[in-house]
Amino acid sequence: MVKSTSEKAFDTGNVIFMVILSALFVFPLLMIICVSLSSAEAIATHGYSLIIRGFTFKWYKHIFVAENISIFRALLNSVFMTVTSTVIMVINVSLYSYAVTRPELQGRKFFNLLLVIPMLFAGGMIPYYLIIKGLGLLNSQWAIILPSGVNAWFIMLAKNFFKSLPESFVESAKLEGANNLQVLCKIVVPLAFPIIATIILYTAVAVWNDWFQASLFLDSAHKQLWPVQAVLNELNTTLQTNQGDPNVSAQGVYCAAIIASTLPIVIVYPFLQRFFIGGALVGGVKE
């Protein structure tokens, strides 16, 4: 098909716009990488730059070895909380969304209504804190993991996706003697992997990047439980108050910490990204 002049101009404009937009996203990250690998003298002289000057791994060694930072422990904490929250989320969302799609479920309208209420109303921060405290979860990683293990919007996405699957698959499995749990685990979930991957990506990124809940529920006496984002927040404060040390570049240390904390989620993202668009679109469209 031959494109008209206006279509070619539109495509060219789109390409130029996307290149500019990509550059706006990529350049700051490249600057952070270059600063994290530059010496203190080069950073003090040239500031943020796209050129690595005085190549060194000193700042990465600093964040992993320094006793008052514990980035490595924080990374392990973040991995544990992210993986556990994501597994719990997938289990809860799969069970609930499949159940409310089954016509034989008694009180299905009531359970669907329960999904809408938390999407429209929230109790607020103080009741949330009091519930966590009442459950005895303060200064525990479960105070972050358990609330991150269920989401009404994700259930709605999965429910719409499950309803789009052919009913004949479920009926044929039940004719072979499979119960609802077997149908869910062996038929529905494998077919619904695009929406499951979308939920995994949303949950993992949200939990990994969250520092606010850690600041609420984990005090300074339990730093060994802090996720990496909470440690970065304290690191930023510490570097701002200790800027007199000429041997330590606050920018270099902070940039190295940003790269170290971002790298794991960047590695995971490409494996799930190809399912993201399809899962979000199909799950978000109600027939």
Protein Blocks (a to p, Z undefined) as FASTA:
>chain_A
ZZdfklmmmmmmmmmmmmmmmmmmmmmmmmmmmmmmpcfklmmmnmpafbdehiafklmm
mmmmomklommmmmmmmmmmmmmmmmmmmmmmmmmmmmmmpmklghklmmmmmmmmmmmp
cfbjklmmmmmmmnopghiaklmmmmmmgcfklmmmmmmmmmmpcfklmmmmmmnopafk
lmmmmmmmmmmmmmmmmmmmmmmmmmmmpmklmmmmmcfklmmlpcfklmmmmmmmmmmm
mmmbmkbcfklmmmmmmmmmmmmmmmmmmmmmmmmmmmmmmmmpcZZ
